[in-house]
Amino acid sequence: MKTFKIAIFLILIGLTGNAQITSVTLQASGLTCSMCSKAVKNALERVSFVKKVDVNIKDQEYSISFKDETKIDFDVLAHAVEDAGFSVSKFMITANLAETSLTKDAHIKIDSSNFHFLNTENRNLSGMQTFRIVDKQYLSAKEFRKYSGFTNQACMQTGHAAKCCLHEGFRENERIYHVVI
């Protein structure tokens, strides 16, 4: 059994070894003026792994690029928006993927982040792909209820690896982001 777990882990690493997160676009809610937008931009720019933040004031969107060879933590970005007094209403990740096969409820690692793909049915991905985080703090409660109906796995409610994920090489309580394409 231990050999089987190690083999699955190595396969997962092989599938995602060349994958790289290139950028994030997030939308903040609650902004009422350009000063609000500037407060969010400044908060995001203070995050240690952020290279650049471009703002689209009209759509209340922030396009974020990252410093080379740094660990990206999406929760830190969401907390920066919250610390500025606002909330995240949409969080899109763009990644350059090596040939990756997905099935429903697939859990994969991209860079140092773990993702649970909710709405895929036997799909192959490669090249630049964009997907949305649908965890509680990244969208409205109504939207979360909708997306949480896509799976019955326990990790959806907690955002952390549970028994459903352990057989795929993840450690218990390891952070998992739930995403849709």
N, C-alpha and C positions, 0 to 999 in steps of 0.2 A: 504494500500500500504506500509506503514511504517513497519507493522508487517511482510509483505512478504519479504521486504529487510533484516530485522533482521534475519528471518528464513534462508534465503539464506546465509547470512554471517556466521551464526552458523554452517550450513552444511559445508561450505567451511573450516572453522576452524577445524571441526571434521574430515574432509577428510584428512587434512594435519597436524593435531596436532602432530603426531609422526614422521613426515618427518624431515629429517636432511641432510643438505649439508655437505658432508664429505671432498671433495677436488675439486680442479680445475686444469686442465691442459691447459696451454695456449701456443700458438706458436707465437713467435715474428718474424717479417720480417725486413730485412735490416741489419742483423748481418753479419759482414764480418770476424771477428776474435774472438779469445777467450777473448780478452779484452772487446769486445762488449757484449759478453755473460755474463761476470762477472759484467758489468755495469747494465744489466737488473736484474740479480740475486740480486745484492746489493740493487737496487731500490725496488724490491719486498720484500726483507727481512726487509726493513725499514717501511713497512706498519704495523700499530699497531695490526691488528688482525691476521697477518700471523705468524704461528708457525714455519714452515720449508719450504724451497724451494730446490727441487732437480732438477738438470739440465741434460738434454740430449743434449749435444752440437751438435751432428750429425744432429738431427732433429730440433734443435733450439726450444726445448720444455722445459717448466718449470712446474713441478708438485708441487702444493702448498697445504699444509695442514694448518689448522686453529687452533688458540687457542680455548679452550673450552669456551662455553657460551659468545661468542663475536658476534656482528653483522657483517656480511660479506657484503661488498659493492663491487660489481664487477667493477663498474665504477672507483673506487679508484685504483684497480689493473691495469686496462687498462691505467689510467692516469700515474701510476708509470712507466709503460713501455714507454709511450710517453715522459715522463719527462727525461728518460734515452736516448732519441733520436731515438726511434724505434717505430714500430706500431704493433698492435695485428693483426695477420692474422687468428687465430683460437682460440676459447675459449670454452672449454668443461667443463661442470659441472657434478660431480658425487654426487648423493643424495641417501639416503636410504629412500624409500617411504613406507608409510603405504598403504594399499589397496586404490588406487586412480583411479577413473573412468574419462577418458578423452573423449571429443568429439572434433570435428573440432572447432578451435578457442576458446578452453577452457582456461580460466584464473584461475590460482590457486596460492596459497601462499605456499611457502616452506621456513621454518624458517621465516625470516623477509623480504624475497624477493618475488616479484610478477612475475609470468611467464605467458606468452601467448603462448600456444602450437599451432603451425601452421599446422603441417602435421599429425594430428592424426584423425582417424575415429573410434569412439566408441571402445576405447581400455582401458583395465585395466592394471595398473602398480602396482607393489609392489616389495620390495627388492631394491637392488642396481640398479640404472638406470643412464645412462649417456646421456646428451643432449647438444646441441650446441647453444650458443647465436648467433643470426643472425641479431643483430642491426647494424646500420651503422658503428660505430667505432670498430666493432669486426671482420670485414672482408672487402674484396675489394668491390668497387662500383659495379662491375659486379655481384658479388655474391649477394649483397644486392638487386639489381634489381630483380634477380631471386627469392629470398625468399620473397620479398615484394609482389610478384604476388600470393603468397599462401593465402592472405587475402585481403579484402577490408576495414577492420576496420581502423579507423583513428589513433589508438594508434601505429600502425606499423611505420608510418612516423615520429612520434614525440618521441616515447619511453616513453610516459606518458599516464596515463588513460584519456580517452576521453568519450564522451557520450556512446560509445559502451560498456564500462566497468563498468559504474556507477551502472547499475542494478545488477551487480554481487558483490556489496559490496565494490568496490574500490572507493577511494576519487579522485576527479578531480585533474589532474596533478601528481598523485602518480606514481612513477617510475615503469615501467613494462618492463621486459626483454622478448624479443621474441625468442623462441627456437624451434628447430626441434630435433626429435629423430632419 
